[in-house]
Amino acid sequence: MSRVITFGEIMMRLQPVGYKRIVQADSFEAIYGGGEANVAVSLANYGLDAAFVSKIPDNLVGDACVNSLRRFGVNTSKIVRGGERLGLYFCEKGASQRASNVIYDRAGSAIAKAASSDFNWDEIFDGAEWFHFTGITPALSDEMAEITKEACVAAKERGITISCDLNYRKKLWSKEKAKSVMTGLMEYVDVVIANEEDAADVFGITASNTDITSGEISREGYKEVAKKLADTFNLKAVAITLRESISASQNGWSAMLYMNGEYNFSKRYLITIVDRVGGGDSFGGGLIYSLLTGKNAKDAVEFAVAASALKHTIEGDANMVTLSEVEKLAGGDGSGRVSR
């Protein structure tokens, strides 16, 4: 069984019931999630040994957070316990022409204040084949940027494949700071995952003939982006998710995987969104699973897109789908007929 290590922050997500606005809410649902944790849940659901590494407070809230991962089979044995608080974020789900809105309350979280001495990478990477992080993790603090680099160095020394979802968050750092830090980390990365905006926001690499606001996506433009990323940072593969935002409720969803000098585009799904948070993470989980299990590039991107299309129909951050459900959709059965 392949062993994957993911490293980053997990937070408590608080959201009004249904599609209420925050100003309407008199109660909030609590869900736990974060980029790398969501990837670990996906991989555990597919039968891999997925371990999530973080620092989480040693209190009842931290216990609930860790238990939320354990229930889906994620290995939590390398999570460090300590610090004062778990980060929070408030999520107001959009609908139709009203966009979703996220408000962070994560300053001073346990992982943001973590120290290099908290993580023993020799132990963490024992037996691992793949290491995954996102651009959110080094954005949490200067110390976390350094810790992320230490993790990458340790993984590279052991011949472990490293993937990074660029995941630019303007509420965490500036484009200038992101470019400086992420450029330094890219020398260790083998596989990059991005959306339509990430390469432009972080590295200034833009796609021609594309307007994300109007939902117009140029395949040729993203071929240029993928090749330039691969050439600039000597990457083995670049995956780009392509979201056509028709409205907050309906999107066109597809992706491209540039690998071995070839461009592989997935089929396009027209998705009706229940919850889009974690859509990119579910794609990342599907892609990592596919590449680890030997799928060719075309099958890998089809599996990853099918997985993420299904995630958009599921409440919460993580993708609660089975391997057979993803394979069924990737194989062409998107009818949605009742299974009896």
Residue, then its C-alpha position, 0 to 999 in steps of 0.5 A: m500500500s502506497r504511503v502519502i504524507t500531507f502537511g498543512e493546516i486544518m481548521m474548523r469551518l463554521q457555516p450557516v445552515g443551508y444557504k443562509r447568509i451570516v447575518q441571518a444565522d442564529s446557529f452554525e454547523a461545524i465541519y473540519g477541513g483544510g487543503e492537505a487534510n482534504v487530500a488525505v481524506s480522499l486518498a484514505n477513501y481510495g485505500l491508500d495509507a494517507a497520513f496528515v501532519s500538522k500541529i493541533p491544540d491539545n484540548l477538546v476541540g483538537d480532539a474533535c478535529v483529530n477524530s474527524l480525520r480518523r473516522f475516514g481512515v486518515n493516519t493521524s499518528k504524526i500530528v503534533r499536539g500543542g499550541e493555543r487554538l485551532g484556526l477557524y473560518f466562516c463560510e457563507k455558501g453562494a447561490s445563483q449570481r451571489a458568490s460564496n464568501v469566506i472569512y478567516d479567523r486563523a491568526g495565532s493558530a497552533i500550526a501558524k506558531a509551530a517551530s521547526s523542532d515540532f517535526n521529526w521528518d526522519e520519522i514522518f517520512d519513514g516508508a513514504e512514497w509521496f509528499h503533498f503540500t499547498g501554497i497555503t502552508p508556507a503563507l501562514s508565517d515565515e517560520m512555516a515557510e522555513i519548515t515547509k522547505e525543511a520538509c521538502v529537503a528531507a523528502k527530496e533526500r529520500g527520493i520521495t515524489i513531491s507535489c504542490d497545489l499552488n493555492y494562492r490566498k490573497k487574504l494570507w499574503s501578497k503576490e510578491k511574497a508568494k512569488s519569492v517564497m514559492t520560487g524557492l520551494m519549486e526546486y524541490v517539487d515534481v508535480v504542480i497543481a494549479n487553477e486558472e488563476d494561480a500561475a498568474d497570481v504567484f508567478g506572473i504566468t498568464a494564459s492568453n485569450t482567457d477571461i475567468t470573470s466571463g467564464e471563457i477558457s482558452r485551452e491553447g492559453y493554458k497549454e502555454v502556462a503549463k509548459k512555461l511552469a514545467d520548463t521554468f521549474n523542471l517539473k515532471a507534470v503540471a495539472i491545471t483545473l479549468r473552471e468556467s463560472i457560469s454562476a455560483s450554482q453552475n460551473g463547467w469543470s475540466a482539467m489539463l495534465y501536461m506530462n511527458g511533453e503531452y497535453n491531456f485534456s479531460k472531458r468537461y462536466l456541467i456541474t450543479i454545485v452543492d458545495r465548491v469548497g475543496g473542489g481543487d483538493s479533491f482533484g489533487g487527491g484523485l491525481i495523486y492516487s492515479l499517478l501512484t497507482g500507475k494510470n497513464a496521463k489521460d486516465a489520470v486526469e479523467f479520474a481526478v476530474a471525475a473525483s472533483a466533479l463528484k465533490h462539488t455535490i457533497e457538503g463539507d470540505a472533504n470528498m466523501v466518495t468511493l473509488s468505485e463511484v469515481e471510476k463509474l463517472a470517469g468511465g462515462d456513467g454520469s446519469g445520476r440514476v438511483s443505484r439499487 
